[in-house]
């Protein structure tokens, strides 16, 4: 498009943003209006995309990091013919595809859910990594950011990762409109302030008048021609551009324009310009990894004198999975020698991504890779995934298929102390919509679950342990998701002990001690914490009447609560004792930690005796 046509297209995008927000009675039209010229030039002259084939491997990718500016995105969809005017005016209404903040659930042109600010650029880095190192079809990734969100630390995690990886296929477009939600942003219209920051991380920067379509056009061309580093286009804009009563004025964020009809008239009225987007180049698949047969590692029960750590089993199984599936990739937060993703890295360095100590970027990159069809496994200490929880939450909104692995869980890690102990992770991951939460107790179980995770939907979480544990299952045992394993059972059972991970062996030892005292106990290995095996738990409650749950985790939201979920259908709740970590641990040996927390075999046996009323209380 020429200059005059681009100006008119920008005005159309403003008008349609105002109209959509007015029809909804809510929305962010002023935030959309500031970036309208930036989007007009991008979509008309530089973006390469087949809207009829959103999965085309050579399509450019666009991420709206400032997701509240969704009226602008939907106005673009109207301009390219992806939605019609009638649908545009269903914005934010019940049943509409055009939600307040965009998600890919019903819109195939949306790469990832946005709206929690500071996430679009980190996810864009993941998409660009896929394009640069895996897909290699030449597509570019464009991310539209707001200036307010540049206060988020996750943006700068992304900036450093992008520069380190030389992602010259990534362009950040920053809409510097000076105003945030409650007033001016930290740096206002000081483009140099933002430029210095991006340059310090190794980015090429271009400062531009964000309402000069010719200058914007040249800036995009410069970004495309820049080699070896990502580009940040810093565009000075005015919030509410084009309508005098709202332009560059405070107090209007997140509100429809008060006089919409007058504003539309001031902008020149409705238009119906249609844009023919540049077609993507022919796909050039230069890089592919053939899949082979999957041969998981095997351990024989009792074959290892000191057992096998489930983190080690995870690393070996992941490396095996990498050989069996060419779409599996791995990411780590600079602890691969502890999480054991280093096993995968040594075998498949082209599919391994080191994110260093930047857990938000690690999870975001996993989401970006998943959006391109890869199957990511992202690993760090369970405790440190708490830093990335908002990214996990947003991943579920996106419907992203990502595998997260948290090692060094619980007090059983021993002397390192509470800062390193994942004691909240089960609760955190169970609360994520549509998640799967797994907690294996031995090597063969771990390997089977690692492989099963690759075929699941949504967010999947695997909890692994630092110390060695006995191999109690055979290598051909199966572990269906949503299942459990009954390790001890008889028709004389008087209580059921429900455990997972490190407490399984403690439960078995406690059951032996109880049996010596004439109390038969059933032992259930609840390796699938979510979904939970309701049928087995209900049967155990019916047969024994008493349940003891034991977990190396805080009492809130973990295994005890998962077990209770099985009895929320109105049936009587069995007599129940929940053993969990209730105090703040210090430094001690693993055995001392379990004892101090009251979750070792001795504590389980004592709880069992009290539950069946055979303990003497003085």
C-alpha positions in Angstrom: 0.0 0.0 0.0 1.1 3.6 -0.6 1.2 6.3 2.0 -2.4 7.6 1.5 -3.8 4.1 1.6 -1.9 3.2 4.8 -3.2 6.4 6.5 -6.7 5.4 5.6 -6.2 1.9 6.8 -4.9 3.2 10.1 -8.0 5.3 10.5 -10.3 2.3 9.7 -8.6 0.3 12.4 -9.2 3.2 14.8 -12.9 3.5 13.8 -13.5 -0.2 14.1 -11.8 -0.4 17.5 -14.1 2.4 18.7 -17.1 0.7 17.2 -16.3 -2.7 18.7 -15.7 -1.2 22.2 -18.9 0.9 22.0 -21.0 -2.2 21.0 -19.5 -4.1 24.0 -19.8 -1.2 26.4 -16.2 -2.0 27.5 -12.8 -2.5 26.2 -9.6 -0.6 25.5 -10.1 1.6 22.4 -7.6 4.3 23.3 -4.8 1.7 23.6 -5.8 0.3 20.3 -5.9 3.7 18.6 -2.3 4.5 19.5 -1.0 1.4 17.7 -3.3 1.5 14.7 -0.7 2.9 12.3 1.9 0.4 13.5 -0.5 -2.4 12.7 -1.7 -0.9 9.4 1.8 -0.8 8.0 2.8 -4.2 9.3 -0.3 -6.1 8.0 -0.4 -4.3 4.6 3.3 -4.3 3.7 5.4 -6.6 5.7 3.4 -9.5 7.3 3.5 -12.7 5.3 0.5 -14.9 6.2 -2.1 -17.1 4.7 -5.2 -16.6 6.8 -6.8 -19.6 5.1 -4.0 -21.7 6.2 -2.9 -20.6 9.7 -0.8 -23.7 10.1 1.3 -23.0 7.0 4.9 -23.6 8.2 6.2 -20.5 6.5 3.7 -18.0 7.9 5.0 -15.1 9.9 3.9 -15.1 13.5 2.3 -12.2 15.4 1.9 -11.9 19.1 -0.2 -9.1 20.7 1.7 -8.8 24.0 -0.5 -5.8 25.0 -3.5 -8.1 24.8 -6.0 -5.5 26.1 -5.7 -3.9 22.7 -7.7 -6.7 21.3 -10.2 -4.4 19.5 -7.2 -3.4 17.2 -6.4 -7.1 16.5 -10.0 -7.9 15.7 -10.2 -4.9 13.5 -7.2 -6.2 11.6 -9.0 -9.5 11.2 -11.9 -7.7 9.7 -9.6 -5.8 7.3 -8.1 -9.1 6.0 -11.4 -10.8 5.7 -11.0 -13.3 8.6 -14.1 -12.0 10.4 -16.9 -9.9 9.1 -18.4 -6.7 10.5 -21.2 -8.4 12.2 -18.9 -10.6 14.2 -16.6 -7.7 15.0 -19.6 -6.1 16.9 -20.0 -9.2 19.0 -16.8 -8.3 20.8 -16.8 -9.3 24.5 -20.4 -10.7 24.2 -21.4 -14.2 25.5 -20.4 -16.9 23.1 -18.3 -14.6 20.9 -14.9 -15.7 19.6 -13.7 -12.2 20.1 -12.9 -12.3 23.8 -11.7 -9.3 25.9 -8.2 -10.6 25.6 -7.3 -12.8 22.7 -6.9 -16.6 23.1 -6.2 -19.3 20.5 -9.1 -21.5 21.7 -11.4 -20.4 18.8 -9.2 -18.1 16.8 -6.6 -20.0 14.8 -4.6 -16.9 14.0 -3.8 -16.2 17.7 -0.5 -17.8 18.7 -0.9 -17.6 22.4 -3.2 -16.1 25.1 -2.1 -12.6 26.2 -3.4 -10.1 28.7 -1.0 -10.8 31.6 1.5 -8.1 30.6 5.1 -9.0 30.0 4.4 -12.4 28.5 4.1 -11.8 24.8 7.8 -11.1 24.1 9.0 -14.1 26.2 6.6 -16.4 24.3 7.7 -14.7 21.0 11.3 -15.6 21.9 10.2 -19.3 22.1 8.5 -19.0 18.7 11.5 -17.4 17.2 13.8 -20.1 18.7 11.6 -22.7 16.9 11.9 -20.8 13.7 15.7 -20.2 13.9 16.9 -23.5 15.3 14.2 -26.1 14.5 11.6 -25.2 11.8 14.0 -23.1 9.6 11.3 -22.1 7.1 12.3 -18.4 7.2 9.3 -17.0 9.1 9.6 -13.9 11.2 8.0 -13.2 14.6 6.5 -9.8 15.3 5.5 -8.9 18.9 3.5 -5.7 19.7 4.3 -4.6 23.2 3.0 -1.7 25.3 5.5 0.6 27.1 3.9 0.0 30.5 4.8 -3.7 30.3 8.4 -3.0 29.9 8.5 -2.6 33.7 8.1 -6.4 33.9 11.3 -8.4 34.6 10.1 -11.1 32.3 10.5 -8.7 29.3 14.2 -8.3 30.1 14.7 -12.1 30.6 13.3 -12.3 27.0 15.5 -9.5 25.8 18.7 -11.2 27.0 17.7 -14.6 25.7 16.8 -13.2 22.3 20.1 -11.4 21.9 22.1 -14.4 23.2 20.5 -16.6 20.6 21.0 -14.0 17.8 17.3 -14.1 17.0 17.3 -11.8 14.0 13.9 -13.2 13.0 12.3 -11.5 16.0 11.0 -7.9 16.0 9.5 -6.2 19.1 7.3 -3.2 18.2 6.9 -1.1 21.3 3.9 1.2 21.3 5.3 4.1 23.5 2.0 6.0 24.1 3.2 7.4 27.4 0.1 6.5 29.5 -0.5 3.4 31.5 -3.7 2.4 33.4 -3.5 4.9 36.2 -1.4 7.6 34.6 2.0 8.3 32.9 4.5 5.4 32.5 7.9 5.5 34.1 9.7 6.9 31.1 6.9 8.6 29.3 7.9 9.4 25.7 11.6 9.1 26.3 12.4 6.7 23.5 16.1 6.9 24.3 15.5 5.5 27.7 14.0 2.4 26.2 16.6 2.2 23.4 19.5 2.3 25.9 18.0 -0.7 27.8 17.4 -2.8 24.6 20.9 -1.9 23.3 22.5 -3.0 26.6 21.0 -6.4 26.0 22.4 -6.6 22.5 19.4 -5.5 20.4 19.3 -3.3 17.3 16.9 -0.4 17.9 15.0 2.0 15.7 13.3 5.1 17.1 10.3 6.3 15.1 7.2 8.5 15.0 4.5 5.9 15.4 2.0 7.9 13.4 4.3 8.5 10.4 3.4 5.5 8.1 6.4 6.1 5.8 8.8 6.1 8.8 7.2 3.0 10.2 7.5 1.3 6.8 11.2 2.1 6.7 11.7 0.9 10.3 10.1 -2.5 9.5 12.3 -2.8 6.4 15.4 -2.1 8.6 14.3 -4.8 11.0 14.0 -7.4 8.3 17.4 -6.5 6.9 19.2 -6.6 10.3 21.3 -9.7 10.7 22.6 -11.4 13.8 20.5 -9.6 16.4 16.8 -8.9 17.2 15.3 -5.5 16.5 13.2 -3.3 18.8 11.2 -0.6 17.1 10.4 2.1 19.6 7.4 4.1 18.3 6.3 7.4 19.9 2.5 7.4 19.8 -0.5 9.1 21.3 -3.1 7.1 23.3 -6.5 7.8 21.7 -4.9 9.2 18.6 -7.2 11.0 16.2 -10.0 12.0 18.7 -9.2 15.4 20.4 -11.3 14.7 23.4 -9.4 11.6 24.4 -6.0 12.0 22.7 -3.1 11.8 25.1 -5.4 12.2 28.1 -5.3 10.4 31.4 -8.2 8.6 33.0 -9.6 6.9 29.9 -7.8 3.5 30.0 -10.1 0.5 29.6 -13.2 2.6 28.8 -15.2 2.9 25.6 -15.2 6.4 24.2 -17.9 8.6 25.9 -19.2 10.0 22.6 -18.5 7.2 20.2 -20.5 8.5 17.2 -18.8 11.9 17.4 -15.4 10.2 17.6 -16.2 8.0 14.6 -17.2 11.1 12.6 -14.0 12.9 13.7 -12.0 9.9 12.4 -13.7 10.2 9.0 -16.4 7.6 9.5 -16.5 3.9 8.9 -14.6 2.4 6.0 -14.4 -1.0 4.4 -10.8 -1.3 3.2 -9.7 -4.9 2.5 -6.1 -5.8 2.8 -4.5 -8.5 0.7 -1.7 -9.8 3.0 1.5 -10.9 1.4 1.7 -14.6 0.9 4.3 -16.6 2.9 7.2 -18.0 0.9 7.1 -21.6 -0.1 8.0 -23.7 2.9 11.6 -24.9 2.9 11.9 -27.6 5.5 15.6 -27.7 5.8 15.8 -29.4 9.2 14.0 -32.5 10.3 14.7 -35.1 12.9 13.5 -38.6 12.1 11.8 -40.5 14.8 13.0 -43.9 15.8 11.7 -46.7 18.0 11.2 -45.8 21.6 13.2 -48.0 24.0 12.8 -46.7 27.5 15.5 -47.5 30.1 14.8 -50.6 32.2 15.6 -51.4 35.8 15.0 -54.7 37.5 13.5 -54.6 41.0 16.2 -54.7 43.6 18.9 -54.5 41.0 20.5 -51.4 42.4 21.9 -51.7 45.9 21.2 -48.1 46.8 18.3 -47.5 44.5 17.8 -45.1 41.6 16.8 -41.4 42.0 13.7 -40.6 40.0 15.5 -37.5 38.7 18.1 -39.8 37.1 15.3 -42.0 35.7 13.7 -38.9 34.2 16.9 -37.8 32.5 17.5 -41.2 31.0 13.9 -41.6 29.9 13.8 -38.1 28.4 17.0 -38.9 26.4 15.3 -42.2 25.2 12.2 -40.3 24.3 14.3 -37.9 22.2 15.4 -40.8 20.1 11.9 -42.2 19.7 10.2 -38.9 19.0 11.9 -36.2 16.8 9.4 -33.6 18.0 10.5 -33.7 21.6 12.7 -30.7 22.9 14.1 -29.9 26.3 14.7 -26.7 28.2 16.4 -26.1 31.5 17.0 -23.3 33.9 20.8 -23.8 34.3 20.4 -26.8 36.6 20.6 -29.6 34.0 23.2 -31.4 36.0 20.7 -31.7 38.9 17.5 -32.1 37.0 19.3 -34.5 34.6 18.2 -32.9 31.4 21.9 -32.9 30.6 21.4 -36.5 29.4 19.1 -35.2 26.7 21.4 -32.2 26.0 24.4 -34.5 25.3 22.4 -36.7 22.9 20.4 -34.0 21.1 22.1 -30.6 21.5 20.1 -29.1 18.5 16.9 -29.7 20.4 18.1 -28.5 23.8 17.6 -24.9 25.0 19.5 -23.5 27.9 17.5 -20.7 29.5 19.9 -20.1 32.4 18.3 -18.9 35.7 15.3 -17.3 34.0 12.4 -19.6 34.9 9.7 -17.2 33.4 11.5 -17.2 30.1 12.0 -21.0 30.2 8.3 -21.7 30.6 7.4 -19.0 28.0 9.8 -20.5 25.5 8.2 -23.8 26.1 4.8 -22.3 25.3 6.2 -20.7 22.1 7.8 -24.0 21.0 4.6 -25.8 21.7 2.6 -23.4 19.6 4.8 -24.5 16.7 4.0 -28.1 17.2 7.0 -29.2 19.3 6.7 -31.2 22.5 8.7 -29.3 25.2 10.0 -30.7 28.5 11.1 -27.8 30.8 12.9 -28.6 34.0 14.2 -26.9 37.1 13.9 -27.3 40.9 10.3 -27.6 41.9 10.7 -24.7 44.2 11.8 -22.4 41.4 8.8 -23.1 39.2 6.8 -20.8 41.6 8.6 -17.9 39.9 7.0 -18.8 36.6 3.5 -19.6 37.9 1.8 -16.8 36.0 3.3 -18.2 32.8 1.9 -21.7 33.7 -1.5 -20.2 34.3 -1.5 -18.4 31.0 -0.2 -21.5 29.3 -3.4 -23.3 30.4 -5.5 -20.4 29.0 -3.7 -20.9 25.7 -4.3 -24.6 25.7 -0.5 -25.1 25.4 0.8 -28.6 25.6 3.9 -28.3 27.8 5.6 -30.7 30.1 7.1 -29.2 33.3 9.4 -31.2 35.6 10.2 -30.1 39.1 13.1 -31.9 40.8 14.5 -31.6 44.4 11.0 -31.7 45.8 10.1 -31.8 49.5 12.1 -32.0 52.7 13.7 -35.2 51.5 16.4 -33.1 49.7 18.0 -32.8 53.1 20.6 -30.3 54.2 20.0 -27.5 51.6 17.2 -26.2 53.7 13.7 -24.8 52.9 14.7 -22.3 50.2 15.4 -25.2 47.9 12.5 -27.5 48.9 9.4 -27.6 46.6 6.7 -27.8 49.2 3.9 -26.0 47.3 4.3 -27.4 43.8 1.6 -30.0 43.9 -1.0 -27.5 45.1 0.2 -25.0 42.5 0.0 -27.4 39.6 -3.2 -29.1 40.7 -4.9 -25.7 40.6 -4.1 -25.1 37.0 -7.0 -25.7 34.7 -6.8 -29.0 32.8 -3.5 -29.9 34.3 -2.0 -33.4 34.9 0.1 -33.9 38.0 2.3 -37.0 38.4 4.6 -38.0 41.3 6.5 -41.3 40.6 8.2 -43.3 43.4 10.7 -45.4 41.4 12.7 -45.5 38.2 10.5 -47.7 36.0 7.4 -45.7 37.0 9.2 -42.5 36.2 10.2 -43.7 32.8 6.8 -44.8 31.8 5.2 -41.5 33.0 7.8 -39.4 31.1 6.8 -41.2 27.9 3.1 -40.9 28.7 3.3 -37.2 29.2 4.2 -36.5 25.6 0.8 -37.7 24.5 -1.3 -35.7 26.9 -3.1 -32.3 26.4 -2.6 -29.2 28.5 -0.1 -28.5 31.2 1.6 -31.7 32.5 3.7 -31.7 35.7 6.1 -34.4 36.9 7.6 -34.2 40.4 11.0 -35.9 40.8 13.2 -36.6 43.9 16.8 -36.0 44.6 17.7 -39.1 46.6 17.8 -42.7 45.5 14.7 -44.9 46.0 14.3 -48.6 45.6 13.1 -50.1 42.3 9.8 -51.7 43.3 8.1 -52.1 39.9 9.2 -54.2 37.0 10.2 -52.5 33.7 7.0 -53.8 32.0 4.5 -52.5 34.6 2.0 -50.0 33.2 0.9 -46.8 34.9 -2.2 -45.3 33.2 -2.8 -41.6 33.8 -5.5 -41.3 36.4 -4.6 -44.6 38.0 -2.8 -45.8 41.1 -1.1 -49.0 42.3 -2.3 -51.0 45.3 1.0 -52.4 46.7 -0.4 -54.2 49.8 -3.9 -55.5 50.2 -5.9 -58.2 52.0 -9.4 -58.8 53.1 -8.3 -58.2 56.7 -7.1 -54.6 56.1 -8.2 -52.2 58.8 -6.8 -49.0 57.2 -5.3 -47.7 54.0 -2.1 -45.7 53.7 -2.1 -43.5 50.6 1.4 -42.2 49.6 3.3 -41.0 46.5 6.9 -40.5 45.6 9.4 -40.6 48.5 6.7 -41.5 51.1 5.7 -44.8 49.3 8.7 -46.7 50.7 7.9 -45.1 54.1 4.4 -46.4 53.8 5.5 -49.9 53.0 7.8 -49.9 56.0 5.0 -48.7 58.2 2.7 -51.4 56.9 5.3 -54.0 57.8 5.5 -52.5 61.3 1.8 -52.4 61.7 1.4 -56.0 60.6 3.8 -57.1 63.3 1.4 -55.5 65.7 -1.5 -57.3 64.2 -2.9 -54.5 62.1 -3.2 -55.2 58.4 -2.8 -52.0 56.3 -3.4 -51.5 52.6 -0.9 -49.4 50.7 -1.9 -47.3 47.7 0.8 -45.6 45.5 -1.1 -42.5 44.2 1.4 -41.7 41.4 -1.4 -39.8 39.5 -2.2 -36.9 41.8 -4.4 -35.3 39.2 -6.5 -36.9 37.8 -6.9 -38.9 41.0 -8.0 -42.6 41.1 -11.4 -42.1 42.7 -12.5 -45.7 42.2 -9.5 -47.2 44.0 -9.8 -44.7 46.9 -13.5 -45.2 47.3 -13.0 -49.0 47.3 -10.3 -48.7 49.9 -12.5 -46.5 52.1 -15.4 -48.9 51.8 -13.1 -51.9 52.6 -11.1 -50.4 55.4 -13.0 -47.4 56.7 -9.8 -45.5 57.5 -7.3 -43.6 55.4 -3.9 -42.1 56.2 -2.5 -39.8 53.6 1.2 -39.0 53.8 3.1 -36.5 51.6 6.4 -34.6 51.5 4.5 -31.4 50.8 2.6 -28.8 52.7 -0.9 -30.0 53.8 -2.7 -27.5 51.7 -3.5 -28.6 48.2 -1.4 -31.7 47.9 -2.1 -35.4 48.1 -4.4 -35.2 51.1 -6.7 -32.7 49.3 -6.5 -34.8 46.1 -7.7 -37.8 48.1 -10.6 -35.8 49.7 -11.7 -34.9 46.2 -12.7 -38.5 45.7 -15.4 -38.1 48.4 -17.0 -34.9 47.4 -20.0 -36.5 45.6 -22.1 -36.8 48.8 -20.9 -40.1 50.0 -19.6 -40.4 53.6 -16.1 -39.3 54.1 -14.0 -42.0 55.8 -12.0 -41.5 59.0 -9.0 -39.7 57.7 -5.6 -38.6 59.0 -3.4 -36.4 56.8 0.3 -36.4 57.4 2.2 -33.5 55.7 4.9 -30.9 56.3 3.4 -28.5 58.7 6.4 -26.8 60.2 9.2 -24.8 58.5 12.1 -27.2 57.9 15.7 -26.4 58.6 18.9 -28.2 57.5 19.2 -31.9 58.3 19.7 -35.2 56.7 16.9 -36.6 54.5 16.0 -39.1 57.1 16.0 -36.5 59.9 13.8 -34.2 57.7 11.1 -36.9 57.1 11.1 -37.7 60.9 10.9 -34.1 61.9 8.0 -33.5 59.5 6.2 -36.5 60.9 6.0 -38.3 57.5 8.4 -41.2 58.0 7.5 -44.8 58.6 7.4 -44.3 62.4 4.9 -41.5 62.2 2.8 -43.3 59.7 2.6 -46.4 61.9 1.7 -44.3 64.9 -1.0 -42.5 63.0 -2.4 -45.8 61.8 -2.6 -47.2 65.4 -4.4 -44.1 66.6 -6.8 -44.3 63.7 -7.8 -47.8 64.5 -7.8 -47.0 68.2 -5.1 -49.4 69.3 -2.5 -46.9 70.4 -2.1 -46.2 74.1 -2.4 -42.4 74.7 -0.9 -41.2 78.0 
